[in-house]
Amino acid sequence: MAKAQDMNAVMKDIMGAFPVDTKAMEEVFKNQAALNEKLSGVALEAAEKSAEISSKWTKETLSKLNDMTKAKADPADYAKAMTDFASASAEAAAENMAAFAEVAKKVQSETVELLMAAGKDIQEDTAKAVKKATDEVTAAAKKAGAAVK
């Protein structure tokens, strides 16, 4: 009867045949963590700025509502107060939406810059790794060739 192979031993042998450069893996992890930190900083800064815009907009709206709800002597003054409130609200909406658009534009710009820099770093790291692997394979081939002679 055939003896069953120990799959753990087989996998260990296979993995041993493909050495892993743990230093390179650690460097990749550190670079990824640094990129994530920078991207998180961009996102948190944008969230903070957006919260400031929203808070300011809310305070201004409540202040205008307070003015609008005050008692008036003439019924026509109520219509004028409503018109003034609607006009001021439309103007504030345009201003605040423009402010939100600026925040979004800044986030997009900073994110693209970070990703472009990361891509350049990855390209350089990959080139170094390929050169190192090529040098190692060439050296091993030369060594094997010398041993055959």
Secondary structure, DSSP 8 states (H G I E B T S, - for coil): ------HHHHHHHHHHHS---HHHHHHHHHHHHHHHHHHHHHHHHHHHHHHHHHHHHHHHHHHHHHHHTS--SSHHHHHHHHHHHHHHHHHHHHHHHHHHHHHHHHHHHHHHHHHHHHHHHHHHHHHHHHHHHHHHHHHHHHHHHHHH-
